[in-house]
Amino acid sequence: MKILYINNDGGGFADYISIEPETTISQFVDQRLKHGIAADYLIRVNRQPVSSDYILQEGDRVSLTPTKIEGARGASVQSLGRRETDRA
C-alpha cells in the first residue's frame, strides 16, 4: 500500500512510498529513523498527532519533523543587543 512520506529532517523531501499493510506508526518510525530517536520528532498522520499503535491506511500523509536541531542554539538577549549596536 502507498502513503505520502514527508521527511522534514535536513534538506527534507516528500514522496509516495510503499509499506506493508497493518504497519503501525511506531513500526514505520523505527524503520525510517535508523539513527534518530522518535521522541526527538514531531510525528503526525494527516496533520494530526496519533498514538504509537495507529495502523497506517492507504493514502495517509505521514510527516516527521525534528524538534531538536543538532548544532543549533538560541541567541542570548545580550548577543542580540550587541549585534544591533555593532550595526549602528
HTML snippet that shows the backbone in 3Dmol.js (N, CA, C, O; Angstrom):
<script src="https://3Dmol.org/build/3Dmol-min.js"></script>
<div id="view" style="width:600px;height:400px;position:relative"></div>
<script>
const pdb = `
ATOM      1  N   MET A   1       0.845  -1.170   0.000  1.00  0.00           N
ATOM      2  CA  MET A   1       0.000   0.000   0.000  1.00  0.00           C
ATOM      3  C   MET A   1       0.891   1.235   0.000  1.00  0.00           C
ATOM      4  O   MET A   1       2.038   1.178   0.443  1.00  0.00           O
ATOM      5  N   LYS A   2       0.361   2.356  -0.500  1.00  0.00           N
ATOM      6  CA  LYS A   2       1.154   3.579  -0.623  1.00  0.00           C
ATOM      7  C   LYS A   2       0.684   4.653   0.341  1.00  0.00           C
ATOM      8  O   LYS A   2      -0.509   4.830   0.590  1.00  0.00           O
ATOM      9  N   ILE A   3       1.690   5.377   0.884  1.00  0.00           N
ATOM     10  CA  ILE A   3       1.435   6.544   1.718  1.00  0.00           C
ATOM     11  C   ILE A   3       2.347   7.670   1.243  1.00  0.00           C
ATOM     12  O   ILE A   3       3.335   7.429   0.550  1.00  0.00           O
ATOM     13  N   LEU A   4       2.011   8.892   1.619  1.00  0.00           N
ATOM     14  CA  LEU A   4       2.881  10.038   1.343  1.00  0.00           C
ATOM     15  C   LEU A   4       3.739  10.263   2.570  1.00  0.00           C
ATOM     16  O   LEU A   4       3.220  10.508   3.659  1.00  0.00           O
ATOM     17  N   TYR A   5       5.053  10.182   2.400  1.00  0.00           N
ATOM     18  CA  TYR A   5       6.008  10.357   3.497  1.00  0.00           C
ATOM     19  C   TYR A   5       6.685  11.701   3.326  1.00  0.00           C
ATOM     20  O   TYR A   5       7.325  11.958   2.306  1.00  0.00           O
ATOM     21  N   ILE A   6       6.543  12.564   4.332  1.00  0.00           N
ATOM     22  CA  ILE A   6       7.161  13.888   4.323  1.00  0.00           C
ATOM     23  C   ILE A   6       8.225  13.898   5.409  1.00  0.00           C
ATOM     24  O   ILE A   6       7.913  13.844   6.599  1.00  0.00           O
ATOM     25  N   ASN A   7       9.474  13.968   4.992  1.00  0.00           N
ATOM     26  CA  ASN A   7      10.596  13.979   5.921  1.00  0.00           C
ATOM     27  C   ASN A   7      11.141  15.402   5.974  1.00  0.00           C
ATOM     28  O   ASN A   7      11.709  15.891   4.997  1.00  0.00           O
ATOM     29  N   ASN A   8      10.970  16.056   7.101  1.00  0.00           N
ATOM     30  CA  ASN A   8      11.428  17.436   7.276  1.00  0.00           C
ATOM     31  C   ASN A   8      12.791  17.510   7.945  1.00  0.00           C
ATOM     32  O   ASN A   8      13.159  18.558   8.476  1.00  0.00           O
ATOM     33  N   ASP A   9      13.531  16.441   7.930  1.00  0.00           N
ATOM     34  CA  ASP A   9      14.845  16.388   8.569  1.00  0.00           C
ATOM     35  C   ASP A   9      15.901  16.799   7.546  1.00  0.00           C
ATOM     36  O   ASP A   9      15.919  16.276   6.432  1.00  0.00           O
ATOM     37  N   GLY A  10      16.765  17.716   7.909  1.00  0.00           N
ATOM     38  CA  GLY A  10      17.812  18.165   6.987  1.00  0.00           C
ATOM     39  C   GLY A  10      17.206  18.928   5.826  1.00  0.00           C
ATOM     40  O   GLY A  10      16.466  19.893   6.020  1.00  0.00           O
ATOM     41  N   GLY A  11      17.527  18.485   4.604  1.00  0.00           N
ATOM     42  CA  GLY A  11      17.008  19.127   3.401  1.00  0.00           C
ATOM     43  C   GLY A  11      15.536  18.856   3.186  1.00  0.00           C
ATOM     44  O   GLY A  11      14.851  19.629   2.516  1.00  0.00           O
ATOM     45  N   GLY A  12      15.040  17.760   3.749  1.00  0.00           N
ATOM     46  CA  GLY A  12      13.633  17.416   3.630  1.00  0.00           C
ATOM     47  C   GLY A  12      13.277  16.879   2.257  1.00  0.00           C
ATOM     48  O   GLY A  12      13.959  17.164   1.272  1.00  0.00           O
ATOM     49  N   PHE A  13      12.223  16.115   2.197  1.00  0.00           N
ATOM     50  CA  PHE A  13      11.693  15.608   0.942  1.00  0.00           C
ATOM     51  C   PHE A  13      10.301  15.050   1.188  1.00  0.00           C
ATOM     52  O   PHE A  13       9.918  14.798   2.330  1.00  0.00           O
ATOM     53  N   ALA A  14       9.558  14.860   0.132  1.00  0.00           N
ATOM     54  CA  ALA A  14       8.250  14.212   0.211  1.00  0.00           C
ATOM     55  C   ALA A  14       8.145  13.257  -0.968  1.00  0.00           C
ATOM     56  O   ALA A  14       8.524  13.591  -2.090  1.00  0.00           O
ATOM     57  N   ASP A  15       7.624  12.066  -0.697  1.00  0.00           N
ATOM     58  CA  ASP A  15       7.490  11.079  -1.761  1.00  0.00           C
ATOM     59  C   ASP A  15       6.466  10.031  -1.356  1.00  0.00           C
ATOM     60  O   ASP A  15       6.268   9.765  -0.170  1.00  0.00           O
ATOM     61  N   TYR A  16       5.828   9.449  -2.338  1.00  0.00           N
ATOM     62  CA  TYR A  16       4.945   8.323  -2.083  1.00  0.00           C
ATOM     63  C   TYR A  16       5.812   7.085  -1.939  1.00  0.00           C
ATOM     64  O   TYR A  16       6.686   6.832  -2.767  1.00  0.00           O
ATOM     65  N   ILE A  17       5.571   6.319  -0.892  1.00  0.00           N
ATOM     66  CA  ILE A  17       6.341   5.102  -0.670  1.00  0.00           C
ATOM     67  C   ILE A  17       5.388   3.947  -0.408  1.00  0.00           C
ATOM     68  O   ILE A  17       4.242   4.150  -0.008  1.00  0.00           O
ATOM     69  N   SER A  18       5.869   2.749  -0.636  1.00  0.00           N
ATOM     70  CA  SER A  18       5.087   1.546  -0.367  1.00  0.00           C
ATOM     71  C   SER A  18       5.466   0.987   0.994  1.00  0.00           C
ATOM     72  O   SER A  18       6.643   0.920   1.349  1.00  0.00           O
ATOM     73  N   ILE A  19       4.458   0.590   1.745  1.00  0.00           N
ATOM     74  CA  ILE A  19       4.681  -0.045   3.040  1.00  0.00           C
ATOM     75  C   ILE A  19       3.806  -1.287   3.121  1.00  0.00           C
ATOM     76  O   ILE A  19       2.868  -1.455   2.342  1.00  0.00           O
ATOM     77  N   GLU A  20       4.122  -2.141   4.064  1.00  0.00           N
ATOM     78  CA  GLU A  20       3.333  -3.354   4.277  1.00  0.00           C
ATOM     79  C   GLU A  20       1.995  -2.990   4.935  1.00  0.00           C
ATOM     80  O   GLU A  20       1.946  -2.097   5.781  1.00  0.00           O
ATOM     81  N   PRO A  21       0.908  -3.679   4.553  1.00  0.00           N
ATOM     82  CA  PRO A  21      -0.365  -3.463   5.249  1.00  0.00           C
ATOM     83  C   PRO A  21      -0.219  -3.790   6.735  1.00  0.00           C
ATOM     84  O   PRO A  21       0.619  -4.603   7.122  1.00  0.00           O
ATOM     85  N   GLU A  22      -1.038  -3.151   7.554  1.00  0.00           N
ATOM     86  CA  GLU A  22      -1.041  -3.347   9.008  1.00  0.00           C
ATOM     87  C   GLU A  22       0.202  -2.781   9.701  1.00  0.00           C
ATOM     88  O   GLU A  22       0.496  -3.164  10.833  1.00  0.00           O
ATOM     89  N   THR A  23       0.929  -1.886   9.051  1.00  0.00           N
ATOM     90  CA  THR A  23       2.093  -1.249   9.665  1.00  0.00           C
ATOM     91  C   THR A  23       1.621  -0.170  10.634  1.00  0.00           C
ATOM     92  O   THR A  23       0.828   0.697  10.267  1.00  0.00           O
ATOM     93  N   THR A  24       2.108  -0.226  11.863  1.00  0.00           N
ATOM     94  CA  THR A  24       1.772   0.816  12.831  1.00  0.00           C
ATOM     95  C   THR A  24       2.707   2.007  12.628  1.00  0.00           C
ATOM     96  O   THR A  24       3.770   1.878  12.022  1.00  0.00           O
ATOM     97  N   ILE A  25       2.300   3.157  13.139  1.00  0.00           N
ATOM     98  CA  ILE A  25       3.157   4.337  13.035  1.00  0.00           C
ATOM     99  C   ILE A  25       4.463   4.113  13.783  1.00  0.00           C
ATOM    100  O   ILE A  25       5.510   4.598  13.354  1.00  0.00           O
ATOM    101  N   SER A  26       4.418   3.392  14.882  1.00  0.00           N
ATOM    102  CA  SER A  26       5.624   3.087  15.647  1.00  0.00           C
ATOM    103  C   SER A  26       6.608   2.257  14.813  1.00  0.00           C
ATOM    104  O   SER A  26       7.805   2.543  14.799  1.00  0.00           O
ATOM    105  N   GLN A  27       6.107   1.241  14.128  1.00  0.00           N
ATOM    106  CA  GLN A  27       6.967   0.415  13.274  1.00  0.00           C
ATOM    107  C   GLN A  27       7.541   1.246  12.136  1.00  0.00           C
ATOM    108  O   GLN A  27       8.721   1.126  11.808  1.00  0.00           O
ATOM    109  N   PHE A  28       6.710   2.086  11.535  1.00  0.00           N
ATOM    110  CA  PHE A  28       7.154   2.928  10.429  1.00  0.00           C
ATOM    111  C   PHE A  28       8.278   3.860  10.863  1.00  0.00           C
ATOM    112  O   PHE A  28       9.289   3.984  10.172  1.00  0.00           O
ATOM    113  N   VAL A  29       8.102   4.513  12.005  1.00  0.00           N
ATOM    114  CA  VAL A  29       9.114   5.442  12.515  1.00  0.00           C
ATOM    115  C   VAL A  29      10.410   4.697  12.813  1.00  0.00           C
ATOM    116  O   VAL A  29      11.492   5.187  12.489  1.00  0.00           O
ATOM    117  N   ASP A  30      10.314   3.530  13.419  1.00  0.00           N
ATOM    118  CA  ASP A  30      11.516   2.734  13.709  1.00  0.00           C
ATOM    119  C   ASP A  30      12.263   2.373  12.430  1.00  0.00           C
ATOM    120  O   ASP A  30      13.494   2.358  12.421  1.00  0.00           O
ATOM    121  N   GLN A  31      11.542   2.082  11.355  1.00  0.00           N
ATOM    122  CA  GLN A  31      12.167   1.737  10.074  1.00  0.00           C
ATOM    123  C   GLN A  31      12.845   2.943   9.444  1.00  0.00           C
ATOM    124  O   GLN A  31      13.911   2.812   8.842  1.00  0.00           O
ATOM    125  N   ARG A  32      12.235   4.116   9.577  1.00  0.00           N
ATOM    126  CA  ARG A  32      12.737   5.318   8.908  1.00  0.00           C
ATOM    127  C   ARG A  32      13.817   6.051   9.687  1.00  0.00           C
ATOM    128  O   ARG A  32      14.699   6.663   9.085  1.00  0.00           O
ATOM    129  N   LEU A  33      13.767   6.003  11.007  1.00  0.00           N
ATOM    130  CA  LEU A  33      14.738   6.734  11.830  1.00  0.00           C
ATOM    131  C   LEU A  33      15.814   5.780  12.322  1.00  0.00           C
ATOM    132  O   LEU A  33      15.851   5.425  13.500  1.00  0.00           O
ATOM    133  N   LYS A  34      16.669   5.377  11.433  1.00  0.00           N
ATOM    134  CA  LYS A  34      17.741   4.436  11.782  1.00  0.00           C
ATOM    135  C   LYS A  34      18.666   5.001  12.856  1.00  0.00           C
ATOM    136  O   LYS A  34      19.112   4.267  13.738  1.00  0.00           O
ATOM    137  N   HIS A  35      18.957   6.297  12.788  1.00  0.00           N
ATOM    138  CA  HIS A  35      19.919   6.896  13.708  1.00  0.00           C
ATOM    139  C   HIS A  35      19.283   7.916  14.641  1.00  0.00           C
ATOM    140  O   HIS A  35      19.985   8.586  15.399  1.00  0.00           O
ATOM    141  N   GLY A  36      17.969   8.039  14.593  1.00  0.00           N
ATOM    142  CA  GLY A  36      17.298   9.035  15.423  1.00  0.00           C
ATOM    143  C   GLY A  36      16.460   8.397  16.511  1.00  0.00           C
ATOM    144  O   GLY A  36      16.295   7.178  16.562  1.00  0.00           O
ATOM    145  N   ILE A  37      15.940   9.237  17.369  1.00  0.00           N
ATOM    146  CA  ILE A  37      15.067   8.808  18.451  1.00  0.00           C
ATOM    147  C   ILE A  37      13.694   9.422  18.192  1.00  0.00           C
ATOM    148  O   ILE A  37      13.576  10.629  17.985  1.00  0.00           O
ATOM    149  N   ALA A  38      12.675   8.599  18.205  1.00  0.00           N
ATOM    150  CA  ALA A  38      11.320   9.064  17.892  1.00  0.00           C
ATOM    151  C   ALA A  38      10.889  10.227  18.782  1.00  0.00           C
ATOM    152  O   ALA A  38      10.144  11.101  18.338  1.00  0.00           O
ATOM    153  N   ALA A  39      11.348  10.244  20.026  1.00  0.00           N
ATOM    154  CA  ALA A  39      10.974  11.316  20.953  1.00  0.00           C
ATOM    155  C   ALA A  39      11.499  12.686  20.505  1.00  0.00           C
ATOM    156  O   ALA A  39      11.009  13.718  20.964  1.00  0.00           O
ATOM    157  N   ASP A  40      12.485  12.698  19.617  1.00  0.00           N
ATOM    158  CA  ASP A  40      13.056  13.952  19.119  1.00  0.00           C
ATOM    159  C   ASP A  40      12.342  14.466  17.867  1.00  0.00           C
ATOM    160  O   ASP A  40      12.809  15.409  17.227  1.00  0.00           O
ATOM    161  N   TYR A  41      11.213  13.848  17.521  1.00  0.00           N
ATOM    162  CA  TYR A  41      10.476  14.208  16.309  1.00  0.00           C
ATOM    163  C   TYR A  41       9.018  14.473  16.610  1.00  0.00           C
ATOM    164  O   TYR A  41       8.426  13.839  17.483  1.00  0.00           O
ATOM    165  N   LEU A  42       8.444  15.417  15.880  1.00  0.00           N
ATOM    166  CA  LEU A  42       7.010  15.635  15.884  1.00  0.00           C
ATOM    167  C   LEU A  42       6.466  14.721  14.793  1.00  0.00           C
ATOM    168  O   LEU A  42       6.794  14.888  13.618  1.00  0.00           O
ATOM    169  N   ILE A  43       5.643  13.762  15.176  1.00  0.00           N
ATOM    170  CA  ILE A  43       5.138  12.751  14.253  1.00  0.00           C
ATOM    171  C   ILE A  43       3.645  12.985  14.062  1.00  0.00           C
ATOM    172  O   ILE A  43       2.876  12.986  15.024  1.00  0.00           O
ATOM    173  N   ARG A  44       3.248  13.182  12.820  1.00  0.00           N
ATOM    174  CA  ARG A  44       1.835  13.429  12.516  1.00  0.00           C
ATOM    175  C   ARG A  44       1.391  12.567  11.344  1.00  0.00           C
ATOM    176  O   ARG A  44       2.174  12.255  10.447  1.00  0.00           O
ATOM    177  N   VAL A  45       0.129  12.194  11.371  1.00  0.00           N
ATOM    178  CA  VAL A  45      -0.506  11.485  10.260  1.00  0.00           C
ATOM    179  C   VAL A  45      -1.714  12.322   9.854  1.00  0.00           C
ATOM    180  O   VAL A  45      -2.580  12.625  10.674  1.00  0.00           O
ATOM    181  N   ASN A  46      -1.758  12.684   8.591  1.00  0.00           N
ATOM    182  CA  ASN A  46      -2.830  13.538   8.071  1.00  0.00           C
ATOM    183  C   ASN A  46      -2.970  14.816   8.908  1.00  0.00           C
ATOM    184  O   ASN A  46      -4.074  15.271   9.209  1.00  0.00           O
ATOM    185  N   ARG A  47      -1.815  15.374   9.269  1.00  0.00           N
ATOM    186  CA  ARG A  47      -1.687  16.637  10.009  1.00  0.00           C
ATOM    187  C   ARG A  47      -2.160  16.560  11.461  1.00  0.00           C
ATOM    188  O   ARG A  47      -2.309  17.591  12.118  1.00  0.00           O
ATOM    189  N   GLN A  48      -2.393  15.354  11.961  1.00  0.00           N
ATOM    190  CA  GLN A  48      -2.860  15.187  13.335  1.00  0.00           C
ATOM    191  C   GLN A  48      -1.918  14.268  14.105  1.00  0.00           C
ATOM    192  O   GLN A  48      -1.391  13.313  13.535  1.00  0.00           O
ATOM    193  N   PRO A  49      -1.698  14.542  15.393  1.00  0.00           N
ATOM    194  CA  PRO A  49      -0.904  13.609  16.198  1.00  0.00           C
ATOM    195  C   PRO A  49      -1.680  12.299  16.358  1.00  0.00           C
ATOM    196  O   PRO A  49      -2.909  12.303  16.436  1.00  0.00           O
ATOM    197  N   VAL A  50      -0.958  11.189  16.405  1.00  0.00           N
ATOM    198  CA  VAL A  50      -1.594   9.878  16.554  1.00  0.00           C
ATOM    199  C   VAL A  50      -0.864   9.080  17.629  1.00  0.00           C
ATOM    200  O   VAL A  50       0.267   9.401  17.994  1.00  0.00           O
ATOM    201  N   SER A  51      -1.519   8.046  18.126  1.00  0.00           N
ATOM    202  CA  SER A  51      -0.878   7.168  19.112  1.00  0.00           C
ATOM    203  C   SER A  51       0.081   6.221  18.394  1.00  0.00           C
ATOM    204  O   SER A  51      -0.008   6.032  17.181  1.00  0.00           O
ATOM    205  N   SER A  52       0.992   5.634  19.154  1.00  0.00           N
ATOM    206  CA  SER A  52       2.017   4.763  18.566  1.00  0.00           C
ATOM    207  C   SER A  52       1.433   3.500  17.955  1.00  0.00           C
ATOM    208  O   SER A  52       2.083   2.868  17.122  1.00  0.00           O
ATOM    209  N   ASP A  53       0.224   3.115  18.345  1.00  0.00           N
ATOM    210  CA  ASP A  53      -0.373   1.900  17.794  1.00  0.00           C
ATOM    211  C   ASP A  53      -1.300   2.173  16.600  1.00  0.00           C
ATOM    212  O   ASP A  53      -1.980   1.265  16.124  1.00  0.00           O
ATOM    213  N   TYR A  54      -1.326   3.420  16.117  1.00  0.00           N
ATOM    214  CA  TYR A  54      -2.140   3.757  14.943  1.00  0.00           C
ATOM    215  C   TYR A  54      -1.670   2.925  13.759  1.00  0.00           C
ATOM    216  O   TYR A  54      -0.474   2.863  13.475  1.00  0.00           O
ATOM    217  N   ILE A  55      -2.615   2.281  13.064  1.00  0.00           N
ATOM    218  CA  ILE A  55      -2.289   1.478  11.882  1.00  0.00           C
ATOM    219  C   ILE A  55      -2.454   2.354  10.651  1.00  0.00           C
ATOM    220  O   ILE A  55      -3.529   2.895  10.396  1.00  0.00           O
ATOM    221  N   LEU A  56      -1.373   2.484   9.894  1.00  0.00           N
ATOM    222  CA  LEU A  56      -1.383   3.331   8.708  1.00  0.00           C
ATOM    223  C   LEU A  56      -2.345   2.774   7.654  1.00  0.00           C
ATOM    224  O   LEU A  56      -2.466   1.563   7.469  1.00  0.00           O
ATOM    225  N   GLN A  57      -3.021   3.698   6.972  1.00  0.00           N
ATOM    226  CA  GLN A  57      -4.002   3.360   5.951  1.00  0.00           C
ATOM    227  C   GLN A  57      -3.518   3.846   4.584  1.00  0.00           C
ATOM    228  O   GLN A  57      -2.701   4.762   4.497  1.00  0.00           O
ATOM    229  N   GLU A  58      -4.021   3.236   3.535  1.00  0.00           N
ATOM    230  CA  GLU A  58      -3.725   3.649   2.164  1.00  0.00           C
ATOM    231  C   GLU A  58      -3.980   5.152   2.025  1.00  0.00           C
ATOM    232  O   GLU A  58      -5.041   5.644   2.409  1.00  0.00           O
ATOM    233  N   GLY A  59      -2.992   5.885   1.469  1.00  0.00           N
ATOM    234  CA  GLY A  59      -3.142   7.306   1.216  1.00  0.00           C
ATOM    235  C   GLY A  59      -2.852   8.221   2.397  1.00  0.00           C
ATOM    236  O   GLY A  59      -2.954   9.440   2.260  1.00  0.00           O
ATOM    237  N   ASP A  60      -2.492   7.663   3.562  1.00  0.00           N
ATOM    238  CA  ASP A  60      -2.146   8.508   4.705  1.00  0.00           C
ATOM    239  C   ASP A  60      -0.961   9.402   4.360  1.00  0.00           C
ATOM    240  O   ASP A  60      -0.125   9.062   3.523  1.00  0.00           O
ATOM    241  N   ARG A  61      -0.911  10.547   5.023  1.00  0.00           N
ATOM    242  CA  ARG A  61       0.185  11.500   4.866  1.00  0.00           C
ATOM    243  C   ARG A  61       0.941  11.530   6.188  1.00  0.00           C
ATOM    244  O   ARG A  61       0.410  12.001   7.195  1.00  0.00           O
ATOM    245  N   VAL A  62       2.174  11.033   6.195  1.00  0.00           N
ATOM    246  CA  VAL A  62       2.978  10.936   7.415  1.00  0.00           C
ATOM    247  C   VAL A  62       4.093  11.973   7.350  1.00  0.00           C
ATOM    248  O   VAL A  62       4.831  12.041   6.367  1.00  0.00           O
ATOM    249  N   SER A  63       4.212  12.786   8.412  1.00  0.00           N
ATOM    250  CA  SER A  63       5.305  13.759   8.448  1.00  0.00           C
ATOM    251  C   SER A  63       6.124  13.574   9.720  1.00  0.00           C
ATOM    252  O   SER A  63       5.587  13.384  10.811  1.00  0.00           O
ATOM    253  N   LEU A  64       7.443  13.634   9.542  1.00  0.00           N
ATOM    254  CA  LEU A  64       8.396  13.555  10.650  1.00  0.00           C
ATOM    255  C   LEU A  64       9.204  14.848  10.649  1.00  0.00           C
ATOM    256  O   LEU A  64       9.921  15.145   9.693  1.00  0.00           O
ATOM    257  N   THR A  65       9.079  15.611  11.727  1.00  0.00           N
ATOM    258  CA  THR A  65       9.771  16.892  11.837  1.00  0.00           C
ATOM    259  C   THR A  65      10.606  16.893  13.111  1.00  0.00           C
ATOM    260  O   THR A  65      10.066  16.695  14.199  1.00  0.00           O
ATOM    261  N   PRO A  66      11.914  17.113  12.996  1.00  0.00           N
ATOM    262  CA  PRO A  66      12.749  17.117  14.204  1.00  0.00           C
ATOM    263  C   PRO A  66      12.377  18.287  15.113  1.00  0.00           C
ATOM    264  O   PRO A  66      12.114  19.395  14.645  1.00  0.00           O
ATOM    265  N   THR A  67      12.361  18.021  16.414  1.00  0.00           N
ATOM    266  CA  THR A  67      12.113  19.088  17.384  1.00  0.00           C
ATOM    267  C   THR A  67      13.424  19.615  17.944  1.00  0.00           C
ATOM    268  O   THR A  67      13.459  20.681  18.559  1.00  0.00           O
ATOM    269  N   LYS A  68      14.498  18.871  17.734  1.00  0.00           N
ATOM    270  CA  LYS A  68      15.831  19.283  18.159  1.00  0.00           C
ATOM    271  C   LYS A  68      16.717  19.301  16.923  1.00  0.00           C
ATOM    272  O   LYS A  68      16.785  18.321  16.181  1.00  0.00           O
ATOM    273  N   ILE A  69      17.390  20.415  16.709  1.00  0.00           N
ATOM    274  CA  ILE A  69      18.272  20.535  15.555  1.00  0.00           C
ATOM    275  C   ILE A  69      19.697  20.577  16.062  1.00  0.00           C
ATOM    276  O   ILE A  69      20.078  21.486  16.800  1.00  0.00           O
ATOM    277  N   GLU A  70      20.478  19.595  15.667  1.00  0.00           N
ATOM    278  CA  GLU A  70      21.848  19.466  16.155  1.00  0.00           C
ATOM    279  C   GLU A  70      22.679  20.677  15.761  1.00  0.00           C
ATOM    280  O   GLU A  70      22.666  21.104  14.607  1.00  0.00           O
ATOM    281  N   GLY A  71      23.393  21.219  16.720  1.00  0.00           N
ATOM    282  CA  GLY A  71      24.279  22.347  16.458  1.00  0.00           C
ATOM    283  C   GLY A  71      23.605  23.699  16.597  1.00  0.00           C
ATOM    284  O   GLY A  71      24.282  24.726  16.618  1.00  0.00           O
ATOM    285  N   ALA A  72      22.277  23.715  16.693  1.00  0.00           N
ATOM    286  CA  ALA A  72      21.571  24.993  16.827  1.00  0.00           C
ATOM    287  C   ALA A  72      21.544  25.403  18.296  1.00  0.00           C
ATOM    288  O   ALA A  72      21.462  24.563  19.192  1.00  0.00           O
ATOM    289  N   ARG A  73      21.613  26.680  18.516  1.00  0.00           N
ATOM    290  CA  ARG A  73      21.474  27.169  19.884  1.00  0.00           C
ATOM    291  C   ARG A  73      20.765  28.509  19.825  1.00  0.00           C
ATOM    292  O   ARG A  73      20.838  29.224  18.825  1.00  0.00           O
ATOM    293  N   GLY A  74      20.097  28.830  20.881  1.00  0.00           N
ATOM    294  CA  GLY A  74      19.369  30.095  20.941  1.00  0.00           C
ATOM    295  C   GLY A  74      20.316  31.251  21.163  1.00  0.00           C
ATOM    296  O   GLY A  74      21.330  31.112  21.848  1.00  0.00           O
ATOM    297  N   ALA A  75      19.990  32.386  20.588  1.00  0.00           N
ATOM    298  CA  ALA A  75      20.806  33.584  20.783  1.00  0.00           C
ATOM    299  C   ALA A  75      20.387  34.248  22.083  1.00  0.00           C
ATOM    300  O   ALA A  75      19.197  34.339  22.386  1.00  0.00           O
ATOM    301  N   SER A  76      21.350  34.706  22.840  1.00  0.00           N
ATOM    302  CA  SER A  76      21.034  35.386  24.098  1.00  0.00           C
ATOM    303  C   SER A  76      20.615  36.815  23.813  1.00  0.00           C
ATOM    304  O   SER A  76      20.948  37.374  22.768  1.00  0.00           O
ATOM    305  N   VAL A  77      19.896  37.391  24.732  1.00  0.00           N
ATOM    306  CA  VAL A  77      19.454  38.775  24.594  1.00  0.00           C
ATOM    307  C   VAL A  77      20.654  39.700  24.499  1.00  0.00           C
ATOM    308  O   VAL A  77      20.636  40.658  23.726  1.00  0.00           O
ATOM    309  N   GLN A  78      21.704  39.426  25.277  1.00  0.00           N
ATOM    310  CA  GLN A  78      22.895  40.272  25.252  1.00  0.00           C
ATOM    311  C   GLN A  78      23.561  40.235  23.883  1.00  0.00           C
ATOM    312  O   GLN A  78      23.965  41.279  23.370  1.00  0.00           O
ATOM    313  N   SER A  79      23.684  39.054  23.278  1.00  0.00           N
ATOM    314  CA  SER A  79      24.342  38.992  21.970  1.00  0.00           C
ATOM    315  C   SER A  79      23.494  39.662  20.904  1.00  0.00           C
ATOM    316  O   SER A  79      24.034  40.249  19.966  1.00  0.00           O
ATOM    317  N   LEU A  80      22.175  39.587  21.030  1.00  0.00           N
ATOM    318  CA  LEU A  80      21.313  40.285  20.080  1.00  0.00           C
ATOM    319  C   LEU A  80      21.492  41.791  20.219  1.00  0.00           C
ATOM    320  O   LEU A  80      21.539  42.504  19.216  1.00  0.00           O
ATOM    321  N   GLY A  81      21.593  42.277  21.442  1.00  0.00           N
ATOM    322  CA  GLY A  81      21.795  43.702  21.685  1.00  0.00           C
ATOM    323  C   GLY A  81      23.112  44.191  21.102  1.00  0.00           C
ATOM    324  O   GLY A  81      23.180  45.282  20.537  1.00  0.00           O
ATOM    325  N   ARG A  82      24.154  43.386  21.238  1.00  0.00           N
ATOM    326  CA  ARG A  82      25.462  43.753  20.693  1.00  0.00           C
ATOM    327  C   ARG A  82      25.407  43.831  19.179  1.00  0.00           C
ATOM    328  O   ARG A  82      26.007  44.726  18.583  1.00  0.00           O
ATOM    329  N   ARG A  83      24.709  42.925  18.561  1.00  0.00           N
ATOM    330  CA  ARG A  83      24.630  42.945  17.094  1.00  0.00           C
ATOM    331  C   ARG A  83      23.964  44.225  16.611  1.00  0.00           C
ATOM    332  O   ARG A  83      24.391  44.824  15.624  1.00  0.00           O
ATOM    333  N   GLU A  84      22.913  44.641  17.315  1.00  0.00           N
ATOM    334  CA  GLU A  84      22.229  45.862  16.932  1.00  0.00           C
ATOM    335  C   GLU A  84      23.147  47.071  17.057  1.00  0.00           C
ATOM    336  O   GLU A  84      23.136  47.935  16.180  1.00  0.00           O
ATOM    337  N   THR A  85      23.956  47.157  18.138  1.00  0.00           N
ATOM    338  CA  THR A  85      24.832  48.300  18.330  1.00  0.00           C
ATOM    339  C   THR A  85      26.010  48.248  17.366  1.00  0.00           C
ATOM    340  O   THR A  85      26.534  49.289  16.970  1.00  0.00           O
ATOM    341  N   ASP A  86      26.434  47.035  16.983  1.00  0.00           N
ATOM    342  CA  ASP A  86      27.539  46.919  16.023  1.00  0.00           C
ATOM    343  C   ASP A  86      27.168  47.481  14.667  1.00  0.00           C
ATOM    344  O   ASP A  86      28.027  47.983  13.942  1.00  0.00           O
ATOM    345  N   ARG A  87      25.896  47.401  14.320  1.00  0.00           N
ATOM    346  CA  ARG A  87      25.445  47.870  13.007  1.00  0.00           C
ATOM    347  C   ARG A  87      25.371  49.395  12.947  1.00  0.00           C
ATOM    348  O   ARG A  87      25.471  49.977  11.867  1.00  0.00           O
ATOM    349  N   ALA A  88      25.200  50.034  14.079  1.00  0.00           N
ATOM    350  CA  ALA A  88      24.995  51.492  14.099  1.00  0.00           C
ATOM    351  C   ALA A  88      26.261  52.256  13.797  1.00  0.00           C
ATOM    352  O   ALA A  88      26.251  53.486  13.777  1.00  0.00           O
TER     353      ALA A  88
END
`;
const viewer = $3Dmol.createViewer("view");
viewer.addModel(pdb, "pdb");
viewer.setStyle({}, {cartoon: {color: "spectrum"}});
viewer.zoomTo();
viewer.render();
</script>
